[in-house]
Amino acid sequence: MVVHCSAGVGRSGTFICADICIYMLDDILKVNIAEVVKGIRKQRAYSIQTSEQYLFCYDIVLEYAQKRGLIPHNVNMAQMLAIG
């Protein structure tokens, strides 16, 4: 699979992070998105450039986990991040 945006870091990094996290959920049923981002940034500096891209990774993981029945559908982003 090849993924690339104009600079190859922002949107590409976001997609790659989401993909890795989904595979982790399928494989070991847990994921640490912050650690995945750190790992990606070791290989490609500045990956996932904006807070919106970072939160989008969380949103993708949340929706995927809900669709797989791993967490309840009534859990929202604020609850998942323990910020609300």
mmCIF file of the N, C-alpha and C atoms, coordinates in Angstrom:
data_MODEL
# 
_entry.id   MODEL 
# 
loop_
_atom_site.group_PDB 
_atom_site.id 
_atom_site.type_symbol 
_atom_site.label_atom_id 
_atom_site.label_alt_id 
_atom_site.label_comp_id 
_atom_site.label_asym_id 
_atom_site.label_entity_id 
_atom_site.label_seq_id 
_atom_site.pdbx_PDB_ins_code 
_atom_site.Cartn_x 
_atom_site.Cartn_y 
_atom_site.Cartn_z 
_atom_site.occupancy 
_atom_site.B_iso_or_equiv 
_atom_site.pdbx_formal_charge 
_atom_site.auth_seq_id 
_atom_site.auth_comp_id 
_atom_site.auth_asym_id 
_atom_site.auth_atom_id 
_atom_site.pdbx_PDB_model_num 
ATOM 1   N N  . MET A 1 1  ? 0.840   -1.159 0.000  1.00 0.00 ? 1  MET A N  1 
ATOM 2   C CA . MET A 1 1  ? 0.000   0.000  0.000  1.00 0.00 ? 1  MET A CA 1 
ATOM 3   C C  . MET A 1 1  ? 0.894   1.233  0.000  1.00 0.00 ? 1  MET A C  1 
ATOM 4   N N  . VAL A 1 2  ? 0.536   2.226  -0.780 1.00 0.00 ? 2  VAL A N  1 
ATOM 5   C CA . VAL A 1 2  ? 1.272   3.485  -0.819 1.00 0.00 ? 2  VAL A CA 1 
ATOM 6   C C  . VAL A 1 2  ? 0.320   4.599  -0.443 1.00 0.00 ? 2  VAL A C  1 
ATOM 7   N N  . VAL A 1 3  ? 0.737   5.436  0.493  1.00 0.00 ? 3  VAL A N  1 
ATOM 8   C CA . VAL A 1 3  ? -0.050  6.591  0.932  1.00 0.00 ? 3  VAL A CA 1 
ATOM 9   C C  . VAL A 1 3  ? 0.865   7.799  0.878  1.00 0.00 ? 3  VAL A C  1 
ATOM 10  N N  . HIS A 1 4  ? 0.390   8.888  0.304  1.00 0.00 ? 4  HIS A N  1 
ATOM 11  C CA . HIS A 1 4  ? 1.230   10.081 0.232  1.00 0.00 ? 4  HIS A CA 1 
ATOM 12  C C  . HIS A 1 4  ? 0.386   11.325 0.069  1.00 0.00 ? 4  HIS A C  1 
ATOM 13  N N  . CYS A 1 5  ? 0.688   12.347 0.868  1.00 0.00 ? 5  CYS A N  1 
ATOM 14  C CA . CYS A 1 5  ? 0.098   13.668 0.679  1.00 0.00 ? 5  CYS A CA 1 
ATOM 15  C C  . CYS A 1 5  ? 1.198   14.578 0.162  1.00 0.00 ? 5  CYS A C  1 
ATOM 16  N N  . SER A 1 6  ? 0.978   15.860 0.092  1.00 0.00 ? 6  SER A N  1 
ATOM 17  C CA . SER A 1 6  ? 1.960   16.748 -0.545 1.00 0.00 ? 6  SER A CA 1 
ATOM 18  C C  . SER A 1 6  ? 3.345   16.670 0.095  1.00 0.00 ? 6  SER A C  1 
ATOM 19  N N  . ALA A 1 7  ? 3.434   16.734 1.418  1.00 0.00 ? 7  ALA A N  1 
ATOM 20  C CA . ALA A 1 7  ? 4.736   16.660 2.087  1.00 0.00 ? 7  ALA A CA 1 
ATOM 21  C C  . ALA A 1 7  ? 5.033   15.257 2.614  1.00 0.00 ? 7  ALA A C  1 
ATOM 22  N N  . GLY A 1 8  ? 4.017   14.412 2.656  1.00 0.00 ? 8  GLY A N  1 
ATOM 23  C CA . GLY A 1 8  ? 4.220   13.046 3.119  1.00 0.00 ? 8  GLY A CA 1 
ATOM 24  C C  . GLY A 1 8  ? 4.275   12.885 4.618  1.00 0.00 ? 8  GLY A C  1 
ATOM 25  N N  . VAL A 1 9  ? 3.769   13.861 5.369  1.00 0.00 ? 9  VAL A N  1 
ATOM 26  C CA . VAL A 1 9  ? 3.832   13.757 6.824  1.00 0.00 ? 9  VAL A CA 1 
ATOM 27  C C  . VAL A 1 9  ? 2.485   13.968 7.522  1.00 0.00 ? 9  VAL A C  1 
ATOM 28  N N  . GLY A 1 10 ? 1.739   14.957 7.161  1.00 0.00 ? 10 GLY A N  1 
ATOM 29  C CA . GLY A 1 10 ? 0.496   15.290 7.865  1.00 0.00 ? 10 GLY A CA 1 
ATOM 30  C C  . GLY A 1 10 ? -0.600  14.282 7.645  1.00 0.00 ? 10 GLY A C  1 
ATOM 31  N N  . ARG A 1 11 ? -1.234  14.364 6.502  1.00 0.00 ? 11 ARG A N  1 
ATOM 32  C CA . ARG A 1 11 ? -2.346  13.450 6.204  1.00 0.00 ? 11 ARG A CA 1 
ATOM 33  C C  . ARG A 1 11 ? -1.861  12.022 6.041  1.00 0.00 ? 11 ARG A C  1 
ATOM 34  N N  . SER A 1 12 ? -0.707  11.847 5.441  1.00 0.00 ? 12 SER A N  1 
ATOM 35  C CA . SER A 1 12 ? -0.158  10.489 5.297  1.00 0.00 ? 12 SER A CA 1 
ATOM 36  C C  . SER A 1 12 ? 0.114   9.875  6.663  1.00 0.00 ? 12 SER A C  1 
ATOM 37  N N  . GLY A 1 13 ? 0.733   10.638 7.549  1.00 0.00 ? 13 GLY A N  1 
ATOM 38  C CA . GLY A 1 13 ? 1.017   10.151 8.894  1.00 0.00 ? 13 GLY A CA 1 
ATOM 39  C C  . GLY A 1 13 ? -0.243  9.800  9.650  1.00 0.00 ? 13 GLY A C  1 
ATOM 40  N N  . THR A 1 14 ? -1.291  10.596 9.451  1.00 0.00 ? 14 THR A N  1 
ATOM 41  C CA . THR A 1 14 ? -2.568  10.345 10.106 1.00 0.00 ? 14 THR A CA 1 
ATOM 42  C C  . THR A 1 14 ? -3.154  9.020  9.636  1.00 0.00 ? 14 THR A C  1 
ATOM 43  N N  . PHE A 1 15 ? -3.144  8.799  8.350  1.00 0.00 ? 15 PHE A N  1 
ATOM 44  C CA . PHE A 1 15 ? -3.677  7.559  7.791  1.00 0.00 ? 15 PHE A CA 1 
ATOM 45  C C  . PHE A 1 15 ? -2.853  6.362  8.266  1.00 0.00 ? 15 PHE A C  1 
ATOM 46  N N  . ILE A 1 16 ? -1.554  6.499  8.266  1.00 0.00 ? 16 ILE A N  1 
ATOM 47  C CA . ILE A 1 16 ? -0.666  5.410  8.689  1.00 0.00 ? 16 ILE A CA 1 
ATOM 48  C C  . ILE A 1 16 ? -0.888  5.088  10.171 1.00 0.00 ? 16 ILE A C  1 
ATOM 49  N N  . CYS A 1 17 ? -1.012  6.118  10.993 1.00 0.00 ? 17 CYS A N  1 
ATOM 50  C CA . CYS A 1 17 ? -1.263  5.916  12.424 1.00 0.00 ? 17 CYS A CA 1 
ATOM 51  C C  . CYS A 1 17 ? -2.571  5.164  12.632 1.00 0.00 ? 17 CYS A C  1 
ATOM 52  N N  . ALA A 1 18 ? -3.615  5.599  11.959 1.00 0.00 ? 18 ALA A N  1 
ATOM 53  C CA . ALA A 1 18 ? -4.917  4.935  12.090 1.00 0.00 ? 18 ALA A CA 1 
ATOM 54  C C  . ALA A 1 18 ? -4.819  3.472  11.663 1.00 0.00 ? 18 ALA A C  1 
ATOM 55  N N  . ASP A 1 19 ? -4.121  3.212  10.590 1.00 0.00 ? 19 ASP A N  1 
ATOM 56  C CA . ASP A 1 19 ? -3.972  1.849  10.091 1.00 0.00 ? 19 ASP A CA 1 
ATOM 57  C C  . ASP A 1 19 ? -3.233  0.972  11.104 1.00 0.00 ? 19 ASP A C  1 
ATOM 58  N N  . ILE A 1 20 ? -2.151  1.470  11.649 1.00 0.00 ? 20 ILE A N  1 
ATOM 59  C CA . ILE A 1 20 ? -1.388  0.717  12.649 1.00 0.00 ? 20 ILE A CA 1 
ATOM 60  C C  . ILE A 1 20 ? -2.251  0.441  13.873 1.00 0.00 ? 20 ILE A C  1 
ATOM 61  N N  . CYS A 1 21 ? -2.981  1.453  14.328 1.00 0.00 ? 21 CYS A N  1 
ATOM 62  C CA . CYS A 1 21 ? -3.820  1.300  15.523 1.00 0.00 ? 21 CYS A CA 1 
ATOM 63  C C  . CYS A 1 21 ? -4.923  0.268  15.306 1.00 0.00 ? 21 CYS A C  1 
ATOM 64  N N  . ILE A 1 22 ? -5.520  0.264  14.134 1.00 0.00 ? 22 ILE A N  1 
ATOM 65  C CA . ILE A 1 22 ? -6.563  -0.721 13.839 1.00 0.00 ? 22 ILE A CA 1 
ATOM 66  C C  . ILE A 1 22 ? -5.985  -2.127 13.851 1.00 0.00 ? 22 ILE A C  1 
ATOM 67  N N  . TYR A 1 23 ? -4.809  -2.300 13.270 1.00 0.00 ? 23 TYR A N  1 
ATOM 68  C CA . TYR A 1 23 ? -4.171  -3.617 13.300 1.00 0.00 ? 23 TYR A CA 1 
ATOM 69  C C  . TYR A 1 23 ? -3.845  -4.038 14.731 1.00 0.00 ? 23 TYR A C  1 
ATOM 70  N N  . MET A 1 24 ? -3.407  -3.075 15.561 1.00 0.00 ? 24 MET A N  1 
ATOM 71  C CA . MET A 1 24 ? -3.105  -3.392 16.952 1.00 0.00 ? 24 MET A CA 1 
ATOM 72  C C  . MET A 1 24 ? -4.370  -3.827 17.695 1.00 0.00 ? 24 MET A C  1 
ATOM 73  N N  . LEU A 1 25 ? -5.471  -3.127 17.462 1.00 0.00 ? 25 LEU A N  1 
ATOM 74  C CA . LEU A 1 25 ? -6.725  -3.517 18.106 1.00 0.00 ? 25 LEU A CA 1 
ATOM 75  C C  . LEU A 1 25 ? -7.132  -4.925 17.692 1.00 0.00 ? 25 LEU A C  1 
ATOM 76  N N  . ASP A 1 26 ? -6.995  -5.221 16.424 1.00 0.00 ? 26 ASP A N  1 
ATOM 77  C CA . ASP A 1 26 ? -7.336  -6.560 15.945 1.00 0.00 ? 26 ASP A CA 1 
ATOM 78  C C  . ASP A 1 26 ? -6.418  -7.634 16.528 1.00 0.00 ? 26 ASP A C  1 
ATOM 79  N N  . ASP A 1 27 ? -5.154  -7.278 16.726 1.00 0.00 ? 27 ASP A N  1 
ATOM 80  C CA . ASP A 1 27 ? -4.158  -8.261 17.151 1.00 0.00 ? 27 ASP A CA 1 
ATOM 81  C C  . ASP A 1 27 ? -4.102  -8.439 18.664 1.00 0.00 ? 27 ASP A C  1 
ATOM 82  N N  . ILE A 1 28 ? -3.964  -7.334 19.407 1.00 0.00 ? 28 ILE A N  1 
ATOM 83  C CA . ILE A 1 28 ? -3.753  -7.443 20.858 1.00 0.00 ? 28 ILE A CA 1 
ATOM 84  C C  . ILE A 1 28 ? -4.842  -6.764 21.693 1.00 0.00 ? 28 ILE A C  1 
ATOM 85  N N  . LEU A 1 29 ? -5.849  -6.207 21.019 1.00 0.00 ? 29 LEU A N  1 
ATOM 86  C CA . LEU A 1 29 ? -7.007  -5.594 21.680 1.00 0.00 ? 29 LEU A CA 1 
ATOM 87  C C  . LEU A 1 29 ? -6.680  -4.391 22.550 1.00 0.00 ? 29 LEU A C  1 
ATOM 88  N N  . LYS A 1 30 ? -5.540  -3.762 22.316 1.00 0.00 ? 30 LYS A N  1 
ATOM 89  C CA . LYS A 1 30 ? -5.241  -2.501 22.996 1.00 0.00 ? 30 LYS A CA 1 
ATOM 90  C C  . LYS A 1 30 ? -4.303  -1.692 22.115 1.00 0.00 ? 30 LYS A C  1 
ATOM 91  N N  . VAL A 1 31 ? -4.332  -0.383 22.337 1.00 0.00 ? 31 VAL A N  1 
ATOM 92  C CA . VAL A 1 31 ? -3.501  0.497  21.534 1.00 0.00 ? 31 VAL A CA 1 
ATOM 93  C C  . VAL A 1 31 ? -3.189  1.762  22.331 1.00 0.00 ? 31 VAL A C  1 
ATOM 94  N N  . ASN A 1 32 ? -1.995  2.284  22.142 1.00 0.00 ? 32 ASN A N  1 
ATOM 95  C CA . ASN A 1 32 ? -1.590  3.551  22.731 1.00 0.00 ? 32 ASN A CA 1 
ATOM 96  C C  . ASN A 1 32 ? -1.257  4.476  21.567 1.00 0.00 ? 32 ASN A C  1 
ATOM 97  N N  . ILE A 1 33 ? -2.193  5.325  21.231 1.00 0.00 ? 33 ILE A N  1 
ATOM 98  C CA . ILE A 1 33 ? -2.046  6.167  20.040 1.00 0.00 ? 33 ILE A CA 1 
ATOM 99  C C  . ILE A 1 33 ? -0.843  7.093  20.170 1.00 0.00 ? 33 ILE A C  1 
ATOM 100 N N  . ALA A 1 34 ? -0.614  7.643  21.347 1.00 0.00 ? 34 ALA A N  1 
ATOM 101 C CA . ALA A 1 34 ? 0.534   8.534  21.540 1.00 0.00 ? 34 ALA A CA 1 
ATOM 102 C C  . ALA A 1 34 ? 1.845   7.807  21.239 1.00 0.00 ? 34 ALA A C  1 
ATOM 103 N N  . GLU A 1 35 ? 1.962   6.568  21.672 1.00 0.00 ? 35 GLU A N  1 
ATOM 104 C CA . GLU A 1 35 ? 3.176   5.788  21.403 1.00 0.00 ? 35 GLU A CA 1 
ATOM 105 C C  . GLU A 1 35 ? 3.306   5.445  19.925 1.00 0.00 ? 35 GLU A C  1 
ATOM 106 N N  . VAL A 1 36 ? 2.186   5.175  19.270 1.00 0.00 ? 36 VAL A N  1 
ATOM 107 C CA . VAL A 1 36 ? 2.219   4.904  17.829 1.00 0.00 ? 36 VAL A CA 1 
ATOM 108 C C  . VAL A 1 36 ? 2.718   6.141  17.101 1.00 0.00 ? 36 VAL A C  1 
ATOM 109 N N  . VAL A 1 37 ? 2.216   7.304  17.483 1.00 0.00 ? 37 VAL A N  1 
ATOM 110 C CA . VAL A 1 37 ? 2.661   8.564  16.853 1.00 0.00 ? 37 VAL A CA 1 
ATOM 111 C C  . VAL A 1 37 ? 4.160   8.769  17.080 1.00 0.00 ? 37 VAL A C  1 
ATOM 112 N N  . LYS A 1 38 ? 4.631   8.536  18.295 1.00 0.00 ? 38 LYS A N  1 
ATOM 113 C CA . LYS A 1 38 ? 6.072   8.666  18.576 1.00 0.00 ? 38 LYS A CA 1 
ATOM 114 C C  . LYS A 1 38 ? 6.891   7.737  17.683 1.00 0.00 ? 38 LYS A C  1 
ATOM 115 N N  . GLY A 1 39 ? 6.415   6.505  17.533 1.00 0.00 ? 39 GLY A N  1 
ATOM 116 C CA . GLY A 1 39 ? 7.125   5.547  16.681 1.00 0.00 ? 39 GLY A CA 1 
ATOM 117 C C  . GLY A 1 39 ? 7.163   5.987  15.229 1.00 0.00 ? 39 GLY A C  1 
ATOM 118 N N  . ILE A 1 40 ? 6.050   6.502  14.744 1.00 0.00 ? 40 ILE A N  1 
ATOM 119 C CA . ILE A 1 40 ? 6.001   6.982  13.361 1.00 0.00 ? 40 ILE A CA 1 
ATOM 120 C C  . ILE A 1 40 ? 6.945   8.166  13.190 1.00 0.00 ? 40 ILE A C  1 
ATOM 121 N N  . ARG A 1 41 ? 6.949   9.070  14.169 1.00 0.00 ? 41 ARG A N  1 
ATOM 122 C CA . ARG A 1 41 ? 7.800   10.264 14.078 1.00 0.00 ? 41 ARG A CA 1 
ATOM 123 C C  . ARG A 1 41 ? 9.292   9.928  14.140 1.00 0.00 ? 41 ARG A C  1 
ATOM 124 N N  . LYS A 1 42 ? 9.643   8.781  14.705 1.00 0.00 ? 42 LYS A N  1 
ATOM 125 C CA . LYS A 1 42 ? 11.049  8.358  14.691 1.00 0.00 ? 42 LYS A CA 1 
ATOM 126 C C  . LYS A 1 42 ? 11.483  8.006  13.274 1.00 0.00 ? 42 LYS A C  1 
ATOM 127 N N  . GLN A 1 43 ? 10.530  7.568  12.475 1.00 0.00 ? 43 GLN A N  1 
ATOM 128 C CA . GLN A 1 43 ? 10.842  7.187  11.101 1.00 0.00 ? 43 GLN A CA 1 
ATOM 129 C C  . GLN A 1 43 ? 10.594  8.321  10.107 1.00 0.00 ? 43 GLN A C  1 
ATOM 130 N N  . ARG A 1 44 ? 9.637   9.193  10.440 1.00 0.00 ? 44 ARG A N  1 
ATOM 131 C CA . ARG A 1 44 ? 9.283   10.301 9.544  1.00 0.00 ? 44 ARG A CA 1 
ATOM 132 C C  . ARG A 1 44 ? 8.926   11.507 10.402 1.00 0.00 ? 44 ARG A C  1 
ATOM 133 N N  . ALA A 1 45 ? 9.895   12.405 10.558 1.00 0.00 ? 45 ALA A N  1 
ATOM 134 C CA . ALA A 1 45 ? 9.713   13.582 11.412 1.00 0.00 ? 45 ALA A CA 1 
ATOM 135 C C  . ALA A 1 45 ? 8.486   14.384 10.993 1.00 0.00 ? 45 ALA A C  1 
ATOM 136 N N  . TYR A 1 46 ? 7.839   14.966 11.986 1.00 0.00 ? 46 TYR A N  1 
ATOM 137 C CA . TYR A 1 46 ? 6.678   15.857 11.800 1.00 0.00 ? 46 TYR A CA 1 
ATOM 138 C C  . TYR A 1 46 ? 5.408   15.142 11.347 1.00 0.00 ? 46 TYR A C  1 
ATOM 139 N N  . SER A 1 47 ? 5.405   13.820 11.365 1.00 0.00 ? 47 SER A N  1 
ATOM 140 C CA . SER A 1 47 ? 4.174   13.109 11.000 1.00 0.00 ? 47 SER A CA 1 
ATOM 141 C C  . SER A 1 47 ? 3.058   13.500 11.961 1.00 0.00 ? 47 SER A C  1 
ATOM 142 N N  . ILE A 1 48 ? 1.862   13.595 11.431 1.00 0.00 ? 48 ILE A N  1 
ATOM 143 C CA . ILE A 1 48 ? 0.679   14.035 12.167 1.00 0.00 ? 48 ILE A CA 1 
ATOM 144 C C  . ILE A 1 48 ? 0.964   15.426 12.719 1.00 0.00 ? 48 ILE A C  1 
ATOM 145 N N  . GLN A 1 49 ? 0.768   16.415 11.870 1.00 0.00 ? 49 GLN A N  1 
ATOM 146 C CA . GLN A 1 49 ? 1.213   17.777 12.148 1.00 0.00 ? 49 GLN A CA 1 
ATOM 147 C C  . GLN A 1 49 ? 0.282   18.606 13.013 1.00 0.00 ? 49 GLN A C  1 
ATOM 148 N N  . THR A 1 50 ? -1.014  18.361 12.968 1.00 0.00 ? 50 THR A N  1 
ATOM 149 C CA . THR A 1 50 ? -1.953  19.248 13.658 1.00 0.00 ? 50 THR A CA 1 
ATOM 150 C C  . THR A 1 50 ? -2.714  18.495 14.741 1.00 0.00 ? 50 THR A C  1 
ATOM 151 N N  . SER A 1 51 ? -3.263  19.266 15.658 1.00 0.00 ? 51 SER A N  1 
ATOM 152 C CA . SER A 1 51 ? -4.077  18.644 16.710 1.00 0.00 ? 51 SER A CA 1 
ATOM 153 C C  . SER A 1 51 ? -5.311  17.982 16.106 1.00 0.00 ? 51 SER A C  1 
ATOM 154 N N  . GLU A 1 52 ? -5.830  18.547 15.032 1.00 0.00 ? 52 GLU A N  1 
ATOM 155 C CA . GLU A 1 52 ? -6.990  17.947 14.368 1.00 0.00 ? 52 GLU A CA 1 
ATOM 156 C C  . GLU A 1 52 ? -6.641  16.570 13.806 1.00 0.00 ? 52 GLU A C  1 
ATOM 157 N N  . GLN A 1 53 ? -5.464  16.426 13.233 1.00 0.00 ? 53 GLN A N  1 
ATOM 158 C CA . GLN A 1 53 ? -5.042  15.131 12.698 1.00 0.00 ? 53 GLN A CA 1 
ATOM 159 C C  . GLN A 1 53 ? -4.850  14.124 13.836 1.00 0.00 ? 53 GLN A C  1 
ATOM 160 N N  . TYR A 1 54 ? -4.272  14.587 14.929 1.00 0.00 ? 54 TYR A N  1 
ATOM 161 C CA . TYR A 1 54 ? -4.049  13.726 16.086 1.00 0.00 ? 54 TYR A CA 1 
ATOM 162 C C  . TYR A 1 54 ? -5.386  13.251 16.659 1.00 0.00 ? 54 TYR A C  1 
ATOM 163 N N  . LEU A 1 55 ? -6.320  14.165 16.841 1.00 0.00 ? 55 LEU A N  1 
ATOM 164 C CA . LEU A 1 55 ? -7.638  13.798 17.360 1.00 0.00 ? 55 LEU A CA 1 
ATOM 165 C C  . LEU A 1 55 ? -8.402  12.919 16.381 1.00 0.00 ? 55 LEU A C  1 
ATOM 166 N N  . PHE A 1 56 ? -8.177  13.114 15.090 1.00 0.00 ? 56 PHE A N  1 
ATOM 167 C CA . PHE A 1 56 ? -8.829  12.277 14.086 1.00 0.00 ? 56 PHE A CA 1 
ATOM 168 C C  . PHE A 1 56 ? -8.398  10.820 14.251 1.00 0.00 ? 56 PHE A C  1 
ATOM 169 N N  . CYS A 1 57 ? -7.140  10.599 14.603 1.00 0.00 ? 57 CYS A N  1 
ATOM 170 C CA . CYS A 1 57 ? -6.673  9.231  14.878 1.00 0.00 ? 57 CYS A CA 1 
ATOM 171 C C  . CYS A 1 57 ? -7.487  8.619  16.017 1.00 0.00 ? 57 CYS A C  1 
ATOM 172 N N  . TYR A 1 58 ? -7.678  9.391  17.081 1.00 0.00 ? 58 TYR A N  1 
ATOM 173 C CA . TYR A 1 58 ? -8.485  8.914  18.200 1.00 0.00 ? 58 TYR A CA 1 
ATOM 174 C C  . TYR A 1 58 ? -9.912  8.627  17.753 1.00 0.00 ? 58 TYR A C  1 
ATOM 175 N N  . ASP A 1 59 ? -10.467 9.502  16.942 1.00 0.00 ? 59 ASP A N  1 
ATOM 176 C CA . ASP A 1 59 ? -11.836 9.339  16.465 1.00 0.00 ? 59 ASP A CA 1 
ATOM 177 C C  . ASP A 1 59 ? -11.981 8.059  15.640 1.00 0.00 ? 59 ASP A C  1 
ATOM 178 N N  . ILE A 1 60 ? -11.013 7.795  14.781 1.00 0.00 ? 60 ILE A N  1 
ATOM 179 C CA . ILE A 1 60 ? -11.037 6.586  13.963 1.00 0.00 ? 60 ILE A CA 1 
ATOM 180 C C  . ILE A 1 60 ? -10.971 5.343  14.853 1.00 0.00 ? 60 ILE A C  1 
ATOM 181 N N  . VAL A 1 61 ? -10.068 5.352  15.812 1.00 0.00 ? 61 VAL A N  1 
ATOM 182 C CA . VAL A 1 61 ? -9.912  4.203  16.708 1.00 0.00 ? 61 VAL A CA 1 
ATOM 183 C C  . VAL A 1 61 ? -11.180 3.999  17.533 1.00 0.00 ? 61 VAL A C  1 
ATOM 184 N N  . LEU A 1 62 ? -11.756 5.082  18.029 1.00 0.00 ? 62 LEU A N  1 
ATOM 185 C CA . LEU A 1 62 ? -12.995 4.990  18.797 1.00 0.00 ? 62 LEU A CA 1 
ATOM 186 C C  . LEU A 1 62 ? -14.109 4.371  17.960 1.00 0.00 ? 62 LEU A C  1 
ATOM 187 N N  . GLU A 1 63 ? -14.306 4.880  16.763 1.00 0.00 ? 63 GLU A N  1 
ATOM 188 C CA . GLU A 1 63 ? -15.372 4.352  15.909 1.00 0.00 ? 63 GLU A CA 1 
ATOM 189 C C  . GLU A 1 63 ? -15.130 2.886  15.552 1.00 0.00 ? 63 GLU A C  1 
ATOM 190 N N  . TYR A 1 64 ? -13.896 2.551  15.238 1.00 0.00 ? 64 TYR A N  1 
ATOM 191 C CA . TYR A 1 64 ? -13.582 1.161  14.898 1.00 0.00 ? 64 TYR A CA 1 
ATOM 192 C C  . TYR A 1 64 ? -13.846 0.239  16.086 1.00 0.00 ? 64 TYR A C  1 
ATOM 193 N N  . ALA A 1 65 ? -13.395 0.652  17.270 1.00 0.00 ? 65 ALA A N  1 
ATOM 194 C CA . ALA A 1 65 ? -13.594 -0.177 18.467 1.00 0.00 ? 65 ALA A CA 1 
ATOM 195 C C  . ALA A 1 65 ? -15.080 -0.345 18.779 1.00 0.00 ? 65 ALA A C  1 
ATOM 196 N N  . GLN A 1 66 ? -15.859 0.700  18.556 1.00 0.00 ? 66 GLN A N  1 
ATOM 197 C CA . GLN A 1 66 ? -17.297 0.593  18.778 1.00 0.00 ? 66 GLN A CA 1 
ATOM 198 C C  . GLN A 1 66 ? -17.942 -0.352 17.774 1.00 0.00 ? 66 GLN A C  1 
ATOM 199 N N  . LYS A 1 67 ? -17.553 -0.261 16.522 1.00 0.00 ? 67 LYS A N  1 
ATOM 200 C CA . LYS A 1 67 ? -18.125 -1.139 15.500 1.00 0.00 ? 67 LYS A CA 1 
ATOM 201 C C  . LYS A 1 67 ? -17.750 -2.591 15.726 1.00 0.00 ? 67 LYS A C  1 
ATOM 202 N N  . ARG A 1 68 ? -16.596 -2.830 16.311 1.00 0.00 ? 68 ARG A N  1 
ATOM 203 C CA . ARG A 1 68 ? -16.165 -4.197 16.627 1.00 0.00 ? 68 ARG A CA 1 
ATOM 204 C C  . ARG A 1 68 ? -16.756 -4.705 17.930 1.00 0.00 ? 68 ARG A C  1 
ATOM 205 N N  . GLY A 1 69 ? -17.443 -3.826 18.668 1.00 0.00 ? 69 GLY A N  1 
ATOM 206 C CA . GLY A 1 69 ? -18.034 -4.212 19.939 1.00 0.00 ? 69 GLY A CA 1 
ATOM 207 C C  . GLY A 1 69 ? -17.040 -4.260 21.081 1.00 0.00 ? 69 GLY A C  1 
ATOM 208 N N  . LEU A 1 70 ? -15.902 -3.609 20.927 1.00 0.00 ? 70 LEU A N  1 
ATOM 209 C CA . LEU A 1 70 ? -14.876 -3.613 21.967 1.00 0.00 ? 70 LEU A CA 1 
ATOM 210 C C  . LEU A 1 70 ? -15.175 -2.611 23.071 1.00 0.00 ? 70 LEU A C  1 
ATOM 211 N N  . ILE A 1 71 ? -15.891 -1.542 22.740 1.00 0.00 ? 71 ILE A N  1 
ATOM 212 C CA . ILE A 1 71 ? -16.326 -0.557 23.727 1.00 0.00 ? 71 ILE A CA 1 
ATOM 213 C C  . ILE A 1 71 ? -17.766 -0.167 23.400 1.00 0.00 ? 71 ILE A C  1 
ATOM 214 N N  . PRO A 1 72 ? -18.509 0.291  24.394 1.00 0.00 ? 72 PRO A N  1 
ATOM 215 C CA . PRO A 1 72 ? -19.914 0.639  24.163 1.00 0.00 ? 72 PRO A CA 1 
ATOM 216 C C  . PRO A 1 72 ? -20.073 1.807  23.182 1.00 0.00 ? 72 PRO A C  1 
ATOM 217 N N  . HIS A 1 73 ? -21.211 1.828  22.506 1.00 0.00 ? 73 HIS A N  1 
ATOM 218 C CA . HIS A 1 73 ? -21.483 2.896  21.543 1.00 0.00 ? 73 HIS A CA 1 
ATOM 219 C C  . HIS A 1 73 ? -21.757 4.235  22.211 1.00 0.00 ? 73 HIS A C  1 
ATOM 220 N N  . ASN A 1 74 ? -22.085 4.245  23.487 1.00 0.00 ? 74 ASN A N  1 
ATOM 221 C CA . ASN A 1 74 ? -22.388 5.503  24.150 1.00 0.00 ? 74 ASN A CA 1 
ATOM 222 C C  . ASN A 1 74 ? -21.141 6.227  24.674 1.00 0.00 ? 74 ASN A C  1 
ATOM 223 N N  . VAL A 1 75 ? -19.953 5.666  24.488 1.00 0.00 ? 75 VAL A N  1 
ATOM 224 C CA . VAL A 1 75 ? -18.706 6.325  24.880 1.00 0.00 ? 75 VAL A CA 1 
ATOM 225 C C  . VAL A 1 75 ? -18.377 7.352  23.790 1.00 0.00 ? 75 VAL A C  1 
ATOM 226 N N  . ASN A 1 76 ? -18.076 8.589  24.235 1.00 0.00 ? 76 ASN A N  1 
ATOM 227 C CA . ASN A 1 76 ? -17.714 9.613  23.253 1.00 0.00 ? 76 ASN A CA 1 
ATOM 228 C C  . ASN A 1 76 ? -16.241 9.978  23.397 1.00 0.00 ? 76 ASN A C  1 
ATOM 229 N N  . MET A 1 77 ? -15.785 10.874 22.538 1.00 0.00 ? 77 MET A N  1 
ATOM 230 C CA . MET A 1 77 ? -14.366 11.232 22.504 1.00 0.00 ? 77 MET A CA 1 
ATOM 231 C C  . MET A 1 77 ? -13.901 11.813 23.842 1.00 0.00 ? 77 MET A C  1 
ATOM 232 N N  . ALA A 1 78 ? -14.677 12.697 24.443 1.00 0.00 ? 78 ALA A N  1 
ATOM 233 C CA . ALA A 1 78 ? -14.290 13.307 25.713 1.00 0.00 ? 78 ALA A CA 1 
ATOM 234 C C  . ALA A 1 78 ? -14.123 12.251 26.803 1.00 0.00 ? 78 ALA A C  1 
ATOM 235 N N  . GLN A 1 79 ? -15.014 11.275 26.837 1.00 0.00 ? 79 GLN A N  1 
ATOM 236 C CA . GLN A 1 79 ? -14.902 10.198 27.830 1.00 0.00 ? 79 GLN A CA 1 
ATOM 237 C C  . GLN A 1 79 ? -13.679 9.336  27.559 1.00 0.00 ? 79 GLN A C  1 
ATOM 238 N N  . MET A 1 80 ? -13.428 9.059  26.291 1.00 0.00 ? 80 MET A N  1 
ATOM 239 C CA . MET A 1 80 ? -12.292 8.226  25.944 1.00 0.00 ? 80 MET A CA 1 
ATOM 240 C C  . MET A 1 80 ? -10.982 8.908  26.338 1.00 0.00 ? 80 MET A C  1 
ATOM 241 N N  . LEU A 1 81 ? -10.922 10.210 26.154 1.00 0.00 ? 81 LEU A N  1 
ATOM 242 C CA . LEU A 1 81 ? -9.704  10.953 26.489 1.00 0.00 ? 81 LEU A CA 1 
ATOM 243 C C  . LEU A 1 81 ? -9.702  11.424 27.932 1.00 0.00 ? 81 LEU A C  1 
ATOM 244 N N  . ALA A 1 82 ? -10.796 11.175 28.661 1.00 0.00 ? 82 ALA A N  1 
ATOM 245 C CA . ALA A 1 82 ? -10.944 11.578 30.071 1.00 0.00 ? 82 ALA A CA 1 
ATOM 246 C C  . ALA A 1 82 ? -10.741 13.077 30.240 1.00 0.00 ? 82 ALA A C  1 
ATOM 247 N N  . ILE A 1 83 ? -11.346 13.849 29.322 1.00 0.00 ? 83 ILE A N  1 
ATOM 248 C CA . ILE A 1 83 ? -11.217 15.308 29.410 1.00 0.00 ? 83 ILE A CA 1 
ATOM 249 C C  . ILE A 1 83 ? -12.570 15.978 29.644 1.00 0.00 ? 83 ILE A C  1 
ATOM 250 N N  . GLY A 1 84 ? -13.607 15.244 29.816 1.00 0.00 ? 84 GLY A N  1 
ATOM 251 C CA . GLY A 1 84 ? -14.893 15.898 29.972 1.00 0.00 ? 84 GLY A CA 1 
ATOM 252 C C  . GLY A 1 84 ? -15.740 15.175 30.888 1.00 0.00 ? 84 GLY A C  1 
# 
